[in-house]
């Protein structure tokens, strides 16, 4: 219960903060009673990680806003510089002095003074100033003259400190300027060998000058602000204590919404020190009150705010520890999620800000690929998604590839099915079906390589068909039926849509079937040494198809092998033509004696017998 | 001891006698054959010439001794057409007209044919004698 409470709460707050504030600038306090963000109160479902706000839903881990902020954080250096350490020390000191049992008048005054100092740091986004202003307003309302004097003295001290610092910076700036000029002047006579050193020195001087100028500018602005604030405090008139309390509460809620949990705790401790009437109920509008009640399950009070902030801090600390442990075990998926959660809840917490960039960079690649995988699946680039899943599975041993793999495989199977359907439609000439199946396949997996192949095939099919039709016409003219027969598959497919040519092809193929049958039969007879029979078979086919080259070759071979029979038959036929019935009949009889089953001889005998005995 | 004179014939005489015997047998066979050929005065059919160009022999009469191979056709008006195995392994067609219908001719029987090379080179039997 405790672990999910801050996460859900934090995610909601993160979304609200993302939309409500510029990260490095202080956000104005929302007036009490107004809706904190948009028209509807946002709600977050930790189970589905879906955030609903202003009529829109999105996954908290999968939106550009989160990606951008998270990546910025992952690539940022760790906040371990001297200034960061000083700032954290200031906040720690304030929290220590305001801790229960330690919040004496002196400690409160000292903490107030430290607020002015804390606000000097850029990372604070002037939130300490806002808190100090609220505290001062309460003191005005409570007519605490002594506290006001102390507060003004504290501010005066800060002004003087800033003035001194500004003067020092001015001196440093002038010194940097002098050094720069002096160095450039001294380098002038150095000749041709000097330029590199001169450039380097000039650059260093320029950088130092720029840094000091920026620092001076910042302190000048800060000084102006402090003076303006002191002036505005002077003109503050009597305020009602209730109004001051409500304003203070609104500020606490605002800190909470901005996930500035340390400021929340500082504010609640100041609140308890300032208002000791025992009334800790937060006077919020209905929507804001409902929001807290839904997120925390309790009515909004200062204590609830304080405890939730403390719980969030603890949760962030644990999240970062878990991240480091998972990173050591190369469980990048879980490590990234834990860091993302910690970042979502406590973006400004020291534990999050001090994570070394080296460690963060290790999850950047994984995170990039993870976001790329989500994008690839969204745009249905399943080939890329597949390769990313494999890469992620290799780089992170805890990466759960089941969901993306299921999505990829489903799309792949569906696409294969639709492409097969398109191919069948193309073969059967169903243009409507082809278009429908191709469109569906394209929508399912737009960059499917197989789709491109099929499309190319279908588009080139027209050319192939046209060429086949032309080839068929040419071969038919040349009476090269054998070539048509050898390439019959291509011509059958190509001429399917040309009924007249298909009929011609059918005749050609039937003739070729006869030739092939005759050759096969002749070969079989030759195997039985019946060369006369083999020759007679091919001779009969040859009479029908004299142009076929293979048949010609076979006939020539068997003519040699059955030379006696062929010569006898040829003599008979020749003499028959010369009307020498007797001699011709004698030759036919001789041929019949050589090959009794000879059809040629039998027919010749039959013809001539009828002439002898009509 | 008295010596006996030799009584065996001289080998030369034996050889002469053998030669005369062979010549006698051969001559007898020749004379028998000649005597058995009913058409011994006629010329035999020049089979190869006939096969090459029967028309050139039209009108001529020849004799042919051949064996009946098979009867190919029969017509009451025109007679019977036989194929016969002639000397030299050739097969020839011979038309036996109705006038010779009284001669029974069956496969495997050997006959002497008196033949005429008729119109279109058809061999027509004018007389038949069983060999």
Interface residues (C-beta under 8 A of the other chain):
Chain A: X571 X575 X578 X579 X580 X581 X582 X583 X585 X586 X587 X589 X590 X593 X605 X609 X611 X612 X613 X614
Chain B: X50 X51 X52 X53 X54 X55 X69 X72 X73 X74 X75 X78 X79 X81 X83 X90 X91 X92 X93 X95 X117 X118 X120 X121 X122 X123
